[in-house]
């Protein structure tokens, strides 16, 4: 399951062909659960990780707190701030109980 999630991220497509790298990534992922209406990350925060949504549903909120889009299992978020070394570009809130890999 973790390998499949990593394979969905374009930046990891080639890297996961390296068995050592893949094993390191799989072992480093930790499960984190968020309750409904919990903010997972805020626009403007420093991005030091990305999230893989294993179960549940999250809302991506605009600067006014309005839902722009909802994401479900198999999606990922937080990669832009992590990879570009910039502040988070959106606020993410759990709509229902969510299980993520971080």
C-alpha positions in Angstrom: 0.0 0.0 0.0 2.8 2.5 0.9 4.7 1.6 -2.2 1.6 2.3 -4.3 1.0 5.7 -2.7 4.6 6.7 -3.4 4.3 5.6 -7.0 1.4 8.1 -7.5 3.7 11.0 -6.8 5.4 12.1 -10.1 8.6 13.1 -8.4 9.0 9.6 -7.0 8.2 7.7 -10.2 11.8 7.1 -11.1 13.2 7.0 -7.6 11.0 4.2 -6.4 12.7 1.9 -9.0 15.6 2.0 -6.6 14.8 -0.7 -4.1 17.0 0.8 -1.3 15.4 4.2 -1.7 11.9 2.8 -1.8 12.5 0.7 1.4 13.9 3.8 3.1 10.8 5.9 2.1 8.4 3.2 3.2 10.0 2.8 6.6 10.1 6.6 7.2 6.3 7.1 6.7 4.4 7.3 9.9 0.6 7.0 10.4 -1.2 10.1 11.7 -5.0 10.3 12.3 -6.9 13.6 12.3 -10.4 14.1 13.7 -13.2 15.9 11.8 -12.7 19.7 11.4 -9.1 19.4 12.5 -6.6 21.6 10.6 -3.8 19.5 9.2 -1.8 22.4 7.9 -2.2 26.1 7.4 -1.5 28.4 4.4 1.8 30.2 5.2 3.2 27.4 7.5 6.7 26.1 6.8 6.4 22.9 4.8 8.5 20.2 6.4 6.5 17.1 5.3 3.9 15.9 2.8 0.8 13.8 3.5 -0.6 10.7 1.8 -4.3 10.3 2.5 -5.0 6.7 3.3 -8.6 7.1 4.5 -11.1 9.8 5.0 -11.6 13.1 3.2 -10.0 16.5 3.5 -10.9 20.0 2.3 -8.5 22.3 0.6 -9.5 25.8 1.8 -8.8 29.1 0.1 -7.5 32.3 1.9 -11.1 33.0 3.1 -11.7 29.5 4.6 -13.9 28.4 1.7 -13.6 24.9 0.4 -12.0 24.8 -3.1 -11.8 21.0 -3.5 -12.1 17.8 -1.5 -9.5 15.0 -1.7 -10.1 11.4 -0.8 -8.0 8.2 -0.2 -5.0 7.8 -2.5 -4.5 11.6 -2.9 -1.5 13.5 -1.5 -0.9 17.1 -0.5 1.8 19.3 1.0 4.4 18.4 -1.6 4.7 21.9 -3.1 6.0 23.5 0.1 8.2 20.6 0.9 9.9 20.4 -2.5 10.0 24.1 -3.3 11.1 25.1 0.2 8.3 27.7 0.3 5.4 28.3 2.7 2.3 26.2 2.4 0.0 27.4 -0.4 -3.3 26.2 1.2 -5.0 25.3 4.4 -6.1 21.6 4.7 -8.8 20.5 7.0 -10.1 17.0 7.8 -13.8 16.7 6.8 -14.2 13.4 8.5 -11.8 11.1 10.4 -8.7 10.9 8.3 -5.7 8.5 8.3 -2.6 9.9 6.7 1.0 8.7 6.1 3.5 11.5 6.8 
